[in-house]
Amino acid sequence: MNTHKLKNIKALFLDVDGVLTDGSIIYSNGGSETKAFNVRDGLGIRWLIESGIMVGIVTGRKSDALHHRCKNLGIDLIFDGIKDKASALEKILARTGIKPEEIAYMGDDIVDVPLMKRVGVSIAVADAHEIVIKTADMVTAAKGGAGAVREVCELMLKAHRRWEAVLEEIL
């Protein structure tokens, strides 16, 4: 995976279903929705935020489970219920003050492609739709919900020369 473009990225935006999760949605008998998030992905997200790299969400669905997870991780850039993901870019730029070329976006399905084409680095998870993989600048080795986000977080920290500092603090 060619990572040289990541050194100029100031924000990583993520799709949810199929990226932060494996794409499964579980409903209880009462109709409440449950999502399973990978704890290692969450740790990578925290490391990015603590290193000064913004992390945000762009998703077509609304979910209380997602908002709970974002609160837990310190993500406050949440754009949910977005049907046309490319339309979220103007909102992102207005909220963050950064340029499109300073944004990485990670997706897994065809609805992610319009936004992927408008940012500095587009990333597909390993099990993304083939059109997404062909569009992406980078493709993870890991599948969505199975460490793909963590993989990208570590690559970004290395590209920004912050990985050693993260390790030093932990070890």
Beta strands, then each sheet from edge to edge (+ up, - down):
strand 1: 11-14
strand 2: 26-27
strand 3: 33-34
strand 4: 54-58
strand 5: 77-79
strand 6: 103-107
strand 7: 121-124
strand 8: 138-139
sheet 1: 5+ 4+ 1+ 6+ 7+ 8+
sheet 2: 2+ 3-
end
